[in-house]
Amino acid sequence: MLMRFTKMHGLGNDFVVIDAITQNVTMTTDLARHLGDRHFGVGCDQILVVEPPSRPDVDFDYRIFNTDGSEVAQCGNGARCFAKFVRDRRLTGKHHIRVRTAAGILSLDVGTDNRITVNMGQPVFEPSDIPFEADHRSPTYTLEVQGGELQIAALSMGNPHAVLIGPETEGAPVDTLGPAIETHPRFPERVNVGFMAVRNRGEIDLRVWERGVGETLACGSGACAAVVAGRQQDLLDSTVSVNLPGGTLQVDWAGEGEPVRMTGPAITVFQGRIRL
């Protein structure tokens, strides 16, 4: 069987996008691992699956798989690629698209300049809902890691995030602290880890270690989580430019009770077919 796919990226965070509407595809752990393998498959950070809508108030269902085969609920950069994909493939002509994910309903707005805004929904702070083991909600928490103590912010943007603030990101210990925090026992479903440096109230630098993937060139939900964490600590204004290794996103958050909006590009790299 030959399966069609499209390779896309959002600021270097790359995806294999599968149309499961016009072709019969059943995504499995083994298939996700194969597609994501950069030596024996197509190669990507995550696999995005476009499915028919499961309810009348949405246009599509949207599933996300890491390259270790695990399924996750949210991916901001992937959502922008999703929006471009369904329009390019003429699966919809809409500029405002509603998609159902495991984290809830996402609203995607496609602009005329190839920039796409994703309504990421409201951040979640209650520890039991992140999930994160803590006695009560707090802007920051003390986490024991590798024999020392770190201050982190913990929240969910549809997936769990831990955010650390430091003086700069270039020398941040992403490769060592990232996996140590990802698998910390206080995060029962593992966690994405953001390493943030604040340049000013309207600009930050960020690197992200993604659970089940490792460090990526960009992470949309991680950018949103970092801005929310910075706003909660009164370090940032409501509109922030987030500089990631792959490029810059704009994140807007008016404050608690309001949704987070993320704006950035989505790029198609190539289309192909792979024999399964």
C-alpha positions in Angstrom: 0.0 0.0 0.0 1.2 3.5 -0.9 0.2 6.3 1.5 0.3 9.9 0.5 1.9 12.4 3.0 3.0 16.0 3.1 6.1 17.2 4.9 5.6 20.6 6.6 7.2 22.8 9.2 6.5 25.7 11.5 9.7 27.5 12.3 11.7 24.3 11.8 9.4 22.2 14.0 8.7 19.6 11.3 5.7 17.3 10.7 4.5 14.5 8.5 0.9 15.4 7.7 -1.5 12.5 6.8 -4.8 13.0 5.0 -7.1 10.3 6.6 -10.1 11.6 4.8 -9.5 10.8 1.1 -7.4 7.7 1.9 -7.8 4.9 4.3 -5.2 5.2 7.1 -5.1 3.7 10.6 -2.4 5.3 12.7 -0.6 3.0 15.1 2.4 3.3 17.4 4.6 1.3 15.0 3.5 3.4 12.0 4.2 6.7 13.8 7.6 5.5 14.8 8.4 4.4 11.2 7.2 7.7 9.7 9.1 9.8 12.2 12.4 7.9 11.8 14.9 10.3 10.1 17.0 7.4 8.8 14.4 4.7 7.8 11.2 6.8 7.4 10.3 10.3 6.3 11.6 12.0 9.4 9.9 14.6 11.6 9.2 15.8 15.1 5.5 14.7 15.1 2.9 13.1 12.8 -0.4 15.0 12.3 -3.5 13.1 11.2 -6.4 14.9 9.5 -9.7 13.0 10.1 -13.3 13.7 9.3 -15.3 15.6 11.9 -16.7 13.5 14.7 -19.3 16.2 15.7 -21.4 18.7 13.7 -19.8 21.9 15.2 -16.3 21.2 13.9 -14.7 21.0 10.5 -12.1 18.3 11.2 -10.7 16.0 13.9 -6.9 16.4 14.5 -4.6 13.8 16.1 -1.0 14.2 17.0 1.7 11.5 17.4 5.2 11.8 18.7 8.0 9.9 17.0 8.1 7.5 20.0 4.6 6.5 19.0 2.8 8.2 21.9 -0.3 10.3 21.1 -0.5 13.8 22.6 -3.3 16.4 22.8 -1.8 19.7 21.6 0.7 21.1 19.2 0.6 24.8 18.3 3.0 24.7 15.4 1.3 21.6 14.1 -2.1 23.4 14.3 -0.8 26.1 11.9 0.5 23.5 9.5 -2.9 21.7 9.8 -4.7 24.8 8.7 -2.5 25.4 5.7 -2.7 21.7 4.7 -6.5 21.4 4.7 -6.8 24.6 2.6 -4.0 23.6 0.2 -5.5 20.1 -0.3 -8.9 21.8 -0.9 -10.5 19.9 2.0 -12.0 23.2 3.0 -12.2 26.8 1.6 -12.8 28.4 5.0 -10.4 31.0 6.5 -11.8 30.2 10.0 -11.5 26.5 10.8 -12.6 24.7 13.9 -10.9 21.4 14.7 -11.4 18.8 17.5 -8.4 17.6 19.4 -7.9 15.5 22.5 -7.5 18.8 24.4 -10.7 20.3 23.1 -11.7 22.6 20.2 -9.1 24.7 18.4 -10.0 27.7 16.3 -7.6 28.5 13.4 -7.6 31.7 11.4 -5.8 31.8 8.1 -4.5 35.2 7.0 -3.7 36.4 3.5 0.0 36.7 4.3 0.5 32.9 5.1 0.4 33.7 8.8 -2.0 31.7 10.8 -3.4 32.5 14.3 -4.3 29.7 16.6 -6.7 30.2 19.5 -5.0 27.9 22.0 -7.7 28.2 24.7 -7.2 29.2 28.3 -4.2 28.0 30.3 -4.8 25.6 33.1 -3.1 26.2 36.5 -4.7 23.7 38.9 -2.0 21.1 39.7 -4.3 18.2 39.5 -5.5 19.3 36.0 -1.9 19.8 34.5 -1.3 17.1 35.9 1.4 18.0 38.5 1.8 16.9 42.1 1.5 19.9 44.4 -0.5 20.8 47.5 -1.9 24.0 46.1 -1.7 26.3 43.0 1.3 28.7 42.9 3.0 30.9 40.2 6.2 28.9 40.8 7.2 25.7 42.5 10.4 24.3 43.9 11.4 21.1 42.1 14.2 18.8 43.3 16.3 17.7 40.2 19.7 16.0 40.1 20.5 16.8 43.7 19.6 20.5 43.5 16.5 22.7 43.6 15.0 24.6 40.7 12.1 27.1 40.5 9.7 26.3 37.8 6.3 27.4 36.6 3.8 24.6 35.8 0.7 24.8 33.7 -1.1 23.2 30.9 -1.8 24.5 27.4 -3.7 21.3 26.5 -0.4 19.5 27.3 1.7 19.9 30.5 4.6 22.5 30.6 7.3 23.3 33.0 9.0 26.7 32.5 12.4 27.8 33.9 13.6 31.3 33.7 17.3 32.0 33.3 19.7 34.8 32.2 20.1 33.4 28.6 19.1 30.4 26.6 22.3 29.7 24.6 24.0 27.9 27.4 20.9 26.5 29.1 21.3 22.8 30.1 18.5 21.7 27.8 20.0 18.2 27.0 20.5 17.3 30.7 17.8 19.1 32.6 15.2 18.6 29.9 14.9 14.8 30.1 15.4 14.9 33.9 12.4 17.2 34.3 10.3 15.5 31.5 10.3 12.3 33.5 10.2 13.8 37.0 7.8 11.8 39.2 5.8 14.9 40.1 4.6 15.0 36.4 2.8 11.7 36.1 2.2 12.2 32.3 5.6 13.6 31.7 6.1 17.3 30.7 7.4 19.6 28.1 10.2 21.8 29.5 10.8 25.4 28.4 14.0 27.3 29.1 13.2 31.1 28.9 15.2 34.3 29.1 13.4 37.6 29.3 14.9 40.3 27.0 12.2 42.9 27.9 8.5 43.0 28.7 7.7 42.4 25.0 10.3 39.8 24.0 11.7 36.5 25.2 14.1 33.9 24.0 13.1 30.2 24.4 14.3 26.7 23.9 12.0 23.7 24.5 12.6 20.1 25.3 9.4 18.3 24.1 8.3 15.1 25.9 8.7 12.1 23.6 10.7 14.1 21.1 13.6 16.0 22.6 14.6 19.5 21.8 12.9 21.0 18.7 13.6 24.1 16.8 10.2 25.6 17.8 7.3 24.6 20.1 4.0 26.6 19.7 2.4 25.4 22.9 5.7 25.9 24.7 5.9 29.5 23.5 2.3 30.1 24.9 3.2 28.4 28.2 6.4 30.6 28.6 4.4 33.8 28.0 1.7 32.8 30.4 4.4 31.9 33.0 6.1 35.3 32.5 2.8 37.2 32.7 1.9 35.4 35.9 5.2 36.6 37.4 4.6 40.2 36.1 7.6 40.0 33.8 5.8 40.4 30.5 3.2 42.5 28.7 0.1 41.1 26.9 1.8 40.8 23.5 5.2 39.1 23.3 7.6 38.1 20.6 9.0 34.7 21.3 12.4 34.0 19.7 12.9 30.2 19.2 15.9 28.6 17.4 13.7 28.2 14.3 12.3 31.7 14.2 9.8 34.0 16.0 6.2 33.6 17.1 3.8 36.3 18.4 1.8 35.3 21.5 -1.0 37.4 22.9 -2.6 36.8 26.3 -4.8 39.3 28.0 -4.8 37.5 31.4 -6.5 34.9 33.4 -9.9 33.8 32.0 -8.9 34.7 28.5 -7.6 32.4 25.7 -4.0 32.5 24.5 -3.5 33.4 20.8 -0.4 32.4 18.8 0.5 33.7 15.4 3.2 32.5 13.0 3.9 30.9 9.6 3.4 27.4 8.2 5.5 26.0 5.3 5.0 23.1 3.0 8.3 21.4 2.2 7.3 18.5 -0.2 4.7 15.9 -0.9 5.3 12.2 -1.4 4.2 8.6 -1.1 5.6 6.0 1.2 5.1 2.2 0.9 3.6 0.6 4.0 
